[in-house]
Amino acid sequence: MVVPARQPGIVTSEVSTTTLVIALAVLAASILLLWYLVRTQRTPDGEDGWAAAASRSRPARTGHVPAGAALEALTAMGRAMIGSGYPVGLVQDALEEIATVNGLPGTHAVVLPTSIIVSTAERGRTKTRAVSAGGGAYTLAQIDAIDTLQTQARRGDISAAAIPHRLTEITAADPPFGRALRLAAYPVLSASIAVLLGASWAGVLVAGLLGVGVGLLLVFAETVRPSYSALVIVGAALGVSIVGLLVARTSVDPGVLPSVVAPLVMFLPGGLLTTAVIELATGHIVSGAARAAAGAMRLVLLAAGIVAAGALVGVPEVELSAAADPLGPVAPWIAVALFGLAIGVFQSARRGAIGWILIVLYVAYGAQVIGDLFLDGVLSALVGAAAMTPVAILVARQRSGPPAIVSFLPAFWLLVPGALGLVGVTGVIDGSDSGAATLVTTAATMVAIALGVLIGLAATSSLRAAGSRKAEGAQPPPT
């Protein structure tokens, strides 16, 4: 048996010199800007971010809270964190730490994507509370506020008894952007994703027009019961695909076809599937498997709509990834900025967080392009995820910076592991020979992103430990 020779990735890479130079310049500029902002944004007491974090890591006790009130607060906090997309391991740690600082150190939590069980002991009697979870959806601004609340509760700055009232205020608050601005942002989001998927000018225009309809549907779906979400997903995929395929059939430009996937980006479960891989890799088998099944089902629903549209109007014989009129090497970098602004508006991020989100997006995309020079497309996602994770965590430590999960979510959509999965599932249902191969590529991409995040977390933990030792050494000895 002879194993065929294979050239190194740098030899076979299709990354042009111009694109590489732009990627290096953008990555360097992003890092310099981040360094400047970190240096200028001091905490109120004058400490830098790492030292302040070290001094806040020692929780204070808020006093004993009755077990009944504590259980209500903990389950409410857990439901909010699950709805925000936190991995179950982080939710479990947060709930047990909140219980400890509120005088209930023997509290234990079992957290799943769809349910939360919390038990605590008081005066020799065990009390347990179980609630359903995972049914809510939050804007980025609400996730930002929920993260701040759980951080304050873990430090003991707020009593557990006040958590339910504070969560009610968060969910009832008006979003930073009105409905009109959100509807205007979605066509821009759709068009920018089309650019990143290799669309031509015609494809970008079609994606923007289709984005108007999908944006209206998404805003309308926020008032629909969750049990009808499957119909919304299939309906959106069917409508977008019929229009996109009809335009493709009347056009000789293959760059129109990416407009079929681009407007559906908000339905793609990239973040959900990547979180599932992280949970599976860290030993949370049940939660990871549940999230993976939910993400796979969403892909199947999207694929069903696309396949049905193909059966109705037919599919032209063109290559999905090819564009007859490429937009040039600068266009994707402009698209990243437009995508970051549009996703921040449509998902109602806090206004001061959008600039930080753009920095994380540029670091992720720039690192992915550089990684693609040495590795293939799958492993380049690992490089992008590994680079963005420390940056997202460092951004979260700044006074105006959003929590890491808020900047993670747009970056997951930018890396688009779900887009490859959508094409693969569609190919399998349609009987295409390339469908299974695309599904394997998608699974590998999700694993690569998850490993990149874990690598970034490990690197950040090392820096945090070093910063904590430095901060403790700088403190005066006790008298």
N, C-alpha and C positions, 0 to 999 in steps of 0.2 A: 504494500500500500504506500502510495506516494502522496505526501501532503503538499498541496500546491503552495508556491511561494506567495507571499503577500508583502507589498511595499509598506513602509512606515506611513503613518497617517499624514505627516507633513508633506510627503511626496505626492499623495493622491488627493490632498485637500483641494477643494474648489474655492476656498477663501481667497479673494483677490488681494493684491498688495494695497490697493486703495482702501478697501474695507478694513484690512488689518491696521493700517495707519490710523484710520478714523477711530477704530475700536480702542487702540492704545491711547490716543489723545483724549477720547471721551472718558475712558476709565481713569486716566491720570487726573483729568480735570475734576471728575466726581470725587475722587479721594482727596484732592487738595481742598475742594470746597467743603467737604465734610470735616476735614481737619480744622479749617478756619472756623467753621460754625461751632465745632466742639470747643475750640479754644476760647471763643468769645461768649459762649453760653455757659456762664458759671451758675452753680446753684446758689440760692440766697445766702447761705452761710459762707460762701467763698471757696468751698471745696470743689475739686473737679468731680466728674461723674463717677469714677471708680471709687474714690474715697467716700463720697456721699453714700454710695450704695453700700459700702462696707459698714458705715456707721449706722445705717438704717436696717441692716440685716439682723440686728439683735432685737427681737420683738418685745414689746411691752405688754403687760397684762392689763386688760380693760376691766377686770373684775368678773366675778361669777355671774353667769346668765342662766336663768332657769332652763332646764333641759328642753321643755316644750318649745319655748321661744327660740332657743338655739337651733333645734332641729328644723323649725320652720325657716329660719334664716339661712341655714346651710343648704337645704334643698333648693330654696329660691336662688341662692348664689350659684349652685351647681347647674341648675336649669339654664340660667343666663349664660354661663360659661360654655356649656354644651351647645347652646344655640349660636354662640359666637364662633364655634369651630375649634375650640381648644381640644388637644388630645386628652384622653381620659386620665392619663397619668398625671398631667398637670392639674386637672380638676380635683383629683383625689388628694394630691398633696396640699392644694390650696384649702380645701374643706377641713382637712385634719389640722392644719396650722391655725386656721381661724378658730376652730374649736379649742385648741390649746391655749391661745391667748385670751379666750373668754372663760377660762376656768374649767374646761372639760377635756383634760388631756387623754382620757381613755376613749375618745370618739373614733369610730372607724367608718369609712365610707366605701361603698361599692358603686362604681360609676360605670355606666354603659351608655352608648349613644342614644338609647331610647328610654332609659330609666336610671333613677338614682335612689340608693338605699343608704340611710345614715343611721347608725346606732350609737347610743351613748349611755353611760351609767350615772345614776344620781341616787344617792342614799341607798346603795345596794340594789337598786332596781334598774333594769335595762329598758330603755325606751327606743323604739325604732320608728322611723318615718320613711315611707317609700312614695315616690312621685314619678310620673312620666316625664320624659325630657325629649329634646330634639325637635319639637314641633314649631318653635318660633324662629323667626328670621330677623336679624338686626342690621341696621345700617352701620357703616364704618365709624360714624361718630358715636353711635350707641355702643359699639364694641370698644371704642376708645374709653368711654366713660365706665363701662363695666370692668375693663382692665384696671383703671384707676381705683375703682371701688374695691376690687378684690385685693389689690396691693395695699390699700389703706387698712383693710380688715385684717390682712395677714400680719401687718406691723403693729396692730392694736390701736391705730389712730381713730377707729370708729368701732363702736360696739356692735356685736352681732344683732342685737335687737333692732338696730336702725337700718339694717340691710334691706329688708323688704320694702320699707317706705322709700328708701333711696332708689331701688330698682324700679319702683312704680314711677318715680319722677323721671328716670332716664327713658323709660319706654314711652312716656307721655310727652316728652319734650319735642318741640318742633324741629324738623331736620334743618341743617344749615342751608340747603338749597331747595327752592320751591319746585313744584311739579313741572312747570314750564321749562326751567333750566335743565332739569333731569331729562325731559323728553328731547330737548335740543342736543344734549350731550351724547345720547346713544348713537345717532348716525355717525358722529365723529369717532366714537369708540369702534363701531363696526368697520368704518372705512380704514382706520389705522391698523386694525387686525388684518384686513385684507392685504394691506401693503406688506405686513410681516409674513403673510402666507404666500407672497409672490404674485399678487394680482397685478394686472395692467391698469392703465387709467380707466378703461371701461369697467373693469372689475371693481375698482375702488368706487366709481360712481354708482354702480348697481348695489354694492354693499351698503353704501350710505343711504340710498333710497329704501332698501329693504330694512335697514336699521330703524327707519321712522316707524314702520309698522310693528316691528318686534319691540321697540321701546314702548309703544302704546300698549301692546299686549302685556308686557312685563309690569307696567304700572297698574294696569287693570287687574292683573293676576294677584296683586298684593291684597286685594279685598276679597279674593275667592277662597273658599275653604280649602285646606291642604289636601283633602281627599280628591280634589279635581286637578291637582297639579300635573298628573300624568297626561290628562287631556290637553292641558295648556302646552306641555312640551311637544307632544305629537302634533298638535295643531300648528305650532310655530314652525316645526321642522317641515311639515307638509306644505304650508303656505310659502315659506321662503324657498324651498326646493323647486316648487312648481314654477315660480317666477324666474328663479335663477337658471333652471334648465331650459325654459322657453327662450330666454335671452341667449343662452349658450348655443341653442340649436339654430338661431338666426344669425349668429356671429361666427366668424372664422378665427376669432381671437380666443385661444385657450385660457388666457389670463382672466376670463370672466368667471370661470368655475370656482375659484376660491371664495367668491362672494356668496356661495351656498353655505359655507361653513362660518364665515366671519360674523354675520348677524346673530348666530346662535352661540356666541362665545360665552354669554352669561349662563347658558344652560350646561355648558361643558363642566364635568366634575373633576377638573384637574386638581384643585386643592383638596377635595374630598378623597380622591384616590391616593394622592401623595400622603395625606395624613393617615390613611389606612395602612400604607406600606410602613410608615414610621411606627405605628402602633404594633403591627405584626413583628417588626424588627426588634422592638423593645419588650416583647413578651405579652402584650395585651392582645391575645389571640382572638377572643370573642369580639371585642370592639373593632379590631382591625378587619376581621372577616365580615362583620356587619356593614362597616363603611364601604368595604370593597364591593360587597353585593349591591349596596345602594347605588354606588357609582356606576357599576356595570349595568344595572337596570336602567339608569338614566341614559346611558349610551345606547342601549337597545331601543329605548323609546324614541330617541332622536333618529337612530338609524331606520326604524320602522317608518317614520314620516318621510325620510329621504327616499327610501326604497319604493314606498307607495307613489311618491311623486315621479320617480323614474319610470314606474310601470304605466302611469297615466300619460306622460308626455314624451317618454323616451330619453335616453342618455346619449349625447353626441360622442363620437369616437375621438376624444382628445385626452391629453395627459393633464391630470389635475394640477400638478406642481409647475407646469410650464407656462410661461407668459410670453406672448409674442412681442410685447412692448414693455420691456423691463424699465423700472422707474429710476434706475441708477443706484449707486452705492450710498448716497446721502439720504435717500427717501426713508429707509427703515429707521434711521436715527431721529428724523423728524417725527415719524409715526410713533416712536416710543414716547416722546414728549406729549403728543396729542392724546395717546392712549392713557397716559398717566393723568392728564388733566380731565379727560372725559370720564374715566373710571372713578376719579375722586368726586366729580360732580354727581354722576348717576348713582353711585353708592352712598352719596351724602357723607363724605368724609369731613372731618373738621377742617375749616379753611386753612388754619395754620399747619395742618399735617400734609397738605398736598405737595409742597416743596420737598419735604423729607421723603415722601413716597417716590418722587421723581428721581432722587438720588439713588435710592435702592433699586429702582427699575433700570437705571443706566448702568449701575455696577453689575447687576445680574445679566443684562443683555450683552454688555461689553465683555464680561468674563466668558460668557457662552461663545461669543464669536471667536475669542482668542483660543478657547478650548477646542473649538472646531478645527483649528489649524493643526493641532497635534493629535486629536482624537476624532472619532466619528461623531455623528449628530447626537447619538444617544448619550455618550459619555461627556459630551460638551455640556449637557444639561447638569451633570454632576458638578462641573467646574462653576457654572453660573450659580447653582444653589449654594455651593460651599462659599463662594465669594459674597453672596448677598446676605447670608445668615449673620456673620459678625457685624456687618454694616447695619442691618435691621435692628440688632440688639443694641448696638452703640447709639443708633438714632433714638431708640426707646428711652435711653438714659438722659436725653436732653429735656430741658424744661418744656419746650414746645413740640417735642418729637412725639409721634404716635407710638403706641405699643407695637411690639414686633409683629404680632399677628395681623395688625392692620396693614402694614407694609408687605407682609408675606403674601396676602391674598392677591393683590394686583400682580405681584411677581409670578405667582403660580399661573395666572391667566396669561401672562406674557410668554412664559416658557411653553405654554399650550401643550401639555402632555395629553390632554383630553381630545384635542383636535385630531391627532394621529389615531387615537382610539376610535373616534367616530368614523373615520374613513375605513378603519379595519373592520369594525362591526358591520358597517354597510356592505363591505365586500363579502363578508362571510354569509350574510343573509341573501345577498344577490347571487351567490354562487361563484364569486370571483376567486381565482387561485391566489391572488395577492392578499386577500383579506386576512388569512391566518398569519402570514408573515408580518403584516402591519400590526396585528394584535400583539405578537411577540415583541415587536419593536416598541410598542406603547408600554407594555409591562416593563421592559428594560428601562425605558425612559423614566417611568415612575420610580423604579428602584434607584436609578441614578440620582434623581432629584432628592429622594429621601436620604440616601447615603450622603449626598452633598450637604443637606441640612444637618445631619448628625455630625459630620466632620466639622462644619462651621460651629455647631454648639460645643463640641469638644474643645476647639480652639478658643472659643470665647470663655469657656469655663477655666481654662488655663490662665488666660489674661485676667479674669476676674479674681482668681486665687492670688495671682501675683499682686494685683492692685489692692486686695484686702490686706495682704501681709505688709505692703508698703504703707497703707493707711494706719494699720495698727502700730507699726513701728514709729510713725510720725506723731502719735498721740502721747501727751505727757503721762508719766507714770502716776498711778493713783496715790493720793496722799492719805 
